[in-house]
Amino acid sequence: MRVAAAIELSSEARLELEKLSRRRTVPVRVAQRSRIILLAAEGRLTRRIQRQCHCLRSQLTELSRTVRRRCCIYGQPGCGVQ
């Protein structure tokens, strides 16, 4: 079993993602991506995230790459690029 790529979140980022994942006025994709990032930050297994968020593994992989890339660009922790 694969664990989702590690993502480090600040308390402010976590709070904002939690808000986005619960709001009913944001696009479904934004809420889903927020939930995926929160679950990955908790260290959940990829398959479990797939089941909980009803998404494909390729979607998880691409989102993980995008998040890590943006963290590196903005100099935030959780870059994960070696």
Secondary structure in CASP SS format (residue, H / E / C, confidence):
PFRMAT SS
TARGET T0000
AUTHOR 0000-0000-0000
METHOD secondary structure of the structure
MODEL  1
M C 1.00
R C 1.00
V E 1.00
A C 1.00
A C 1.00
A C 1.00
I C 1.00
E C 1.00
L C 1.00
S C 1.00
S H 1.00
E H 1.00
A H 1.00
R H 1.00
L H 1.00
E H 1.00
L H 1.00
E H 1.00
K H 1.00
L H 1.00
S H 1.00
R H 1.00
R C 1.00
R C 1.00
T C 1.00
V C 1.00
P C 1.00
V H 1.00
R H 1.00
V H 1.00
A H 1.00
Q H 1.00
R H 1.00
S H 1.00
R H 1.00
I H 1.00
I H 1.00
L H 1.00
L H 1.00
A H 1.00
A H 1.00
E C 1.00
G C 1.00
R C 1.00
L E 1.00
T H 1.00
R H 1.00
R H 1.00
I H 1.00
Q H 1.00
R H 1.00
Q H 1.00
C H 1.00
H C 1.00
C C 1.00
L C 1.00
R H 1.00
S H 1.00
Q H 1.00
L H 1.00
T H 1.00
E H 1.00
L H 1.00
S H 1.00
R H 1.00
T H 1.00
V H 1.00
R H 1.00
R H 1.00
R H 1.00
C H 1.00
C H 1.00
I H 1.00
Y C 1.00
G C 1.00
Q C 1.00
P C 1.00
G C 1.00
C C 1.00
G C 1.00
V C 1.00
Q C 1.00
END
